[in-house]
């Protein structure tokens, strides 16, 4: 799995129950590949040749991550039933199209393991958002319990699991704006533990203006990505009088508030994703939800950094067994669909 933060690839081996991590690894993108992906996701035009070249490079990188995982686990390709490869999202427009690169055929050929990939388009073709898909896995991990799972990736998504329904959607930005703003301002990749944001003050006018954006007013099902929430979007709301640190602090509050409005009072909350390591963001979520117990998916048996990678292993298992992996109430699709295309080794 590689998410909208564009930082690298998480790879895991899960057991047949899809609830236990047997091994895990993280392979960071090279600076060269990271910059190519940033340019590709943020530009309106590229050549087909450039897109094809990066597609192959990402597939090779995913293959390398798989091989590193096998070596670290002292495992062989024949020990693995299949790879569930989400790929790298470069474009997502819910209900219309979703593109992830890192072609499954190349990964299957290079690893000699069958690959299930391109999970989102079957749902999109059925008039769904194609995202978020992880709510089904969150429900599976909760194993009959009610609760809320929040993934703090580049984009934040929330899953509300109740006895009679599962609801999930993208709430808005999490790490994508925070990372891009500090990259622009201080030339570092992320705000470690939220220390820089903590040094600033909330710009109340800016916060109010950002929260008034149309996306936050939409009702689910809805999904979004960095093609919407990016620096151009942010700059369109800035007056130029703000300090950089105050903008960072305001972005933390934007994320915390846009998530918290969807957390039922008193619900058990489980956090996961890279944003969990932003201690200041986690503190703000806890402060804004005083009646909820804030936990992490570690308490459900899956490490916070590897929930989404495990989820797509679970979805690959579902696909091979001919079982559906989408929740129409979440994505808005006409009905549940078996997701993904399979490439035999």
QUITA-V10423 format. One record per residue. N is the residue number from 1. RES is the residue in one small letter. D_LAST is the distance of its C-alpha to the last C-alpha in whole Angstrom. Layout:
# QUITA-V10423
n->N res->RES d_last->D_LAST
n->N res->RES d_last->D_LAST
This chain:
# QUITA-V10423
n->1 res->x d_last->19
n->2 res->x d_last->22
n->3 res->x d_last->25
n->4 res->x d_last->28
n->5 res->x d_last->30
n->6 res->x d_last->27
n->7 res->x d_last->28
n->8 res->x d_last->24
n->9 res->x d_last->21
n->10 res->x d_last->21
n->11 res->x d_last->18
n->12 res->x d_last->19
n->13 res->x d_last->18
n->14 res->x d_last->19
n->15 res->x d_last->20
n->16 res->x d_last->20
n->17 res->x d_last->23
n->18 res->x d_last->22
n->19 res->x d_last->25
n->20 res->x d_last->25
n->21 res->x d_last->23
n->22 res->x d_last->22
n->23 res->x d_last->22
n->24 res->x d_last->22
n->25 res->x d_last->22
n->26 res->x d_last->23
n->27 res->x d_last->23
n->28 res->x d_last->26
n->29 res->x d_last->25
n->30 res->x d_last->27
n->31 res->x d_last->30
n->32 res->x d_last->29
n->33 res->x d_last->26
n->34 res->x d_last->28
n->35 res->x d_last->31
n->36 res->x d_last->29
n->37 res->x d_last->27
n->38 res->x d_last->31
n->39 res->x d_last->32
n->40 res->x d_last->29
n->41 res->x d_last->30
n->42 res->x d_last->34
n->43 res->x d_last->34
n->44 res->x d_last->35
n->45 res->x d_last->34
n->46 res->x d_last->31
n->47 res->x d_last->30
n->48 res->x d_last->27
n->49 res->x d_last->26
n->50 res->x d_last->27
n->51 res->x d_last->24
n->52 res->x d_last->21
n->53 res->x d_last->22
n->54 res->x d_last->22
n->55 res->x d_last->19
n->56 res->x d_last->17
n->57 res->x d_last->19
n->58 res->x d_last->18
n->59 res->x d_last->14
n->60 res->x d_last->15
n->61 res->x d_last->17
n->62 res->x d_last->15
n->63 res->x d_last->13
n->64 res->x d_last->16
n->65 res->x d_last->17
n->66 res->x d_last->14
n->67 res->x d_last->15
n->68 res->x d_last->18
n->69 res->x d_last->18
n->70 res->x d_last->16
n->71 res->x d_last->19
n->72 res->x d_last->22
n->73 res->x d_last->21
n->74 res->x d_last->20
n->75 res->x d_last->17
n->76 res->x d_last->14
n->77 res->x d_last->10
n->78 res->x d_last->11
n->79 res->x d_last->13
n->80 res->x d_last->11
n->81 res->x d_last->10
n->82 res->x d_last->9
n->83 res->x d_last->10
n->84 res->x d_last->13
n->85 res->x d_last->14
n->86 res->x d_last->17
n->87 res->x d_last->17
n->88 res->x d_last->21
n->89 res->x d_last->23
n->90 res->x d_last->26
n->91 res->x d_last->27
n->92 res->x d_last->28
n->93 res->x d_last->31
n->94 res->x d_last->31
n->95 res->x d_last->31
n->96 res->x d_last->31
n->97 res->x d_last->27
n->98 res->x d_last->25
n->99 res->x d_last->23
n->100 res->x d_last->20
n->101 res->x d_last->19
n->102 res->x d_last->16
n->103 res->x d_last->13
n->104 res->x d_last->10
n->105 res->x d_last->8
n->106 res->x d_last->10
n->107 res->x d_last->9
n->108 res->x d_last->5
n->109 res->x d_last->6
n->110 res->x d_last->9
n->111 res->x d_last->8
n->112 res->x d_last->5
n->113 res->x d_last->5
n->114 res->x d_last->4
n->115 res->x d_last->7
n->116 res->x d_last->11
n->117 res->x d_last->13
n->118 res->x d_last->16
n->119 res->x d_last->18
n->120 res->x d_last->22
n->121 res->x d_last->22
n->122 res->x d_last->22
n->123 res->x d_last->25
n->124 res->x d_last->27
n->125 res->x d_last->27
n->126 res->x d_last->28
n->127 res->x d_last->31
n->128 res->x d_last->30
n->129 res->x d_last->30
n->130 res->x d_last->26
n->131 res->x d_last->28
n->132 res->x d_last->28
n->133 res->x d_last->25
n->134 res->x d_last->26
n->135 res->x d_last->29
n->136 res->x d_last->27
n->137 res->x d_last->26
n->138 res->x d_last->29
n->139 res->x d_last->31
n->140 res->x d_last->29
n->141 res->x d_last->30
n->142 res->x d_last->33
n->143 res->x d_last->33
n->144 res->x d_last->36
n->145 res->x d_last->38
n->146 res->x d_last->39
n->147 res->x d_last->39
n->148 res->x d_last->38
n->149 res->x d_last->34
n->150 res->x d_last->35
n->151 res->x d_last->32
n->152 res->x d_last->34
n->153 res->x d_last->31
n->154 res->x d_last->32
n->155 res->x d_last->33
n->156 res->x d_last->34
n->157 res->x d_last->33
n->158 res->x d_last->35
n->159 res->x d_last->34
n->160 res->x d_last->37
n->161 res->x d_last->37
n->162 res->x d_last->39
n->163 res->x d_last->40
n->164 res->x d_last->40
n->165 res->x d_last->38
n->166 res->x d_last->35
n->167 res->x d_last->36
n->168 res->x d_last->34
n->169 res->x d_last->34
n->170 res->x d_last->34
n->171 res->x d_last->38
n->172 res->x d_last->38
n->173 res->x d_last->37
n->174 res->x d_last->37
n->175 res->x d_last->35
n->176 res->x d_last->35
n->177 res->x d_last->39
n->178 res->x d_last->40
n->179 res->x d_last->37
n->180 res->x d_last->38
n->181 res->x d_last->42
n->182 res->x d_last->42
n->183 res->x d_last->40
n->184 res->x d_last->42
n->185 res->x d_last->45
n->186 res->x d_last->45
n->187 res->x d_last->42
n->188 res->x d_last->40
n->189 res->x d_last->36
n->190 res->x d_last->38
n->191 res->x d_last->41
n->192 res->x d_last->40
n->193 res->x d_last->42
n->194 res->x d_last->43
n->195 res->x d_last->46
n->196 res->x d_last->47
n->197 res->x d_last->47
n->198 res->x d_last->49
n->199 res->x d_last->52
n->200 res->x d_last->52
n->201 res->x d_last->54
n->202 res->x d_last->53
n->203 res->x d_last->54
n->204 res->x d_last->55
n->205 res->x d_last->55
n->206 res->x d_last->52
n->207 res->x d_last->50
n->208 res->x d_last->52
n->209 res->x d_last->51
n->210 res->x d_last->48
n->211 res->x d_last->48
n->212 res->x d_last->49
n->213 res->x d_last->46
n->214 res->x d_last->45
n->215 res->x d_last->42
n->216 res->x d_last->43
n->217 res->x d_last->45
n->218 res->x d_last->43
n->219 res->x d_last->42
n->220 res->x d_last->38
n->221 res->x d_last->36
n->222 res->x d_last->35
n->223 res->x d_last->33
n->224 res->x d_last->33
n->225 res->x d_last->32
n->226 res->x d_last->33
n->227 res->x d_last->34
n->228 res->x d_last->37
n->229 res->x d_last->38
n->230 res->x d_last->38
n->231 res->x d_last->41
n->232 res->x d_last->42
n->233 res->x d_last->42
n->234 res->x d_last->44
n->235 res->x d_last->46
n->236 res->x d_last->48
n->237 res->x d_last->49
n->238 res->x d_last->51
n->239 res->x d_last->54
n->240 res->x d_last->54
n->241 res->x d_last->57
n->242 res->x d_last->54
n->243 res->x d_last->53
n->244 res->x d_last->50
n->245 res->x d_last->50
n->246 res->x d_last->51
n->247 res->x d_last->49
n->248 res->x d_last->46
n->249 res->x d_last->48
n->250 res->x d_last->48
n->251 res->x d_last->44
n->252 res->x d_last->44
n->253 res->x d_last->47
n->254 res->x d_last->45
n->255 res->x d_last->42
n->256 res->x d_last->43
n->257 res->x d_last->46
n->258 res->x d_last->43
n->259 res->x d_last->41
n->260 res->x d_last->44
n->261 res->x d_last->46
n->262 res->x d_last->43
n->263 res->x d_last->43
n->264 res->x d_last->45
n->265 res->x d_last->48
n->266 res->x d_last->48
n->267 res->x d_last->44
n->268 res->x d_last->42
n->269 res->x d_last->40
n->270 res->x d_last->36
n->271 res->x d_last->35
n->272 res->x d_last->32
n->273 res->x d_last->31
n->274 res->x d_last->32
n->275 res->x d_last->35
n->276 res->x d_last->36
n->277 res->x d_last->37
n->278 res->x d_last->39
n->279 res->x d_last->42
n->280 res->x d_last->45
n->281 res->x d_last->42
n->282 res->x d_last->42
n->283 res->x d_last->46
n->284 res->x d_last->46
n->285 res->x d_last->44
n->286 res->x d_last->46
n->287 res->x d_last->49
n->288 res->x d_last->49
n->289 res->x d_last->48
n->290 res->x d_last->50
n->291 res->x d_last->50
n->292 res->x d_last->46
n->293 res->x d_last->45
n->294 res->x d_last->42
n->295 res->x d_last->40
n->296 res->x d_last->36
n->297 res->x d_last->33
n->298 res->x d_last->33
n->299 res->x d_last->36
n->300 res->x d_last->33
n->301 res->x d_last->31
n->302 res->x d_last->28
n->303 res->x d_last->29
n->304 res->x d_last->30
n->305 res->x d_last->28
n->306 res->x d_last->25
n->307 res->x d_last->26
n->308 res->x d_last->24
n->309 res->x d_last->20
n->310 res->x d_last->21
n->311 res->x d_last->21
n->312 res->x d_last->18
n->313 res->x d_last->16
n->314 res->x d_last->19
n->315 res->x d_last->18
n->316 res->x d_last->14
n->317 res->x d_last->16
n->318 res->x d_last->18
n->319 res->x d_last->16
n->320 res->x d_last->14
n->321 res->x d_last->17
n->322 res->x d_last->19
n->323 res->x d_last->21
n->324 res->x d_last->23
n->325 res->x d_last->23
n->326 res->x d_last->25
n->327 res->x d_last->29
n->328 res->x d_last->31
n->329 res->x d_last->34
n->330 res->x d_last->33
n->331 res->x d_last->31
n->332 res->x d_last->33
n->333 res->x d_last->31
n->334 res->x d_last->32
n->335 res->x d_last->30
n->336 res->x d_last->27
n->337 res->x d_last->24
n->338 res->x d_last->20
n->339 res->x d_last->19
n->340 res->x d_last->16
n->341 res->x d_last->13
n->342 res->x d_last->10
n->343 res->x d_last->7
n->344 res->x d_last->4
n->345 res->x d_last->0
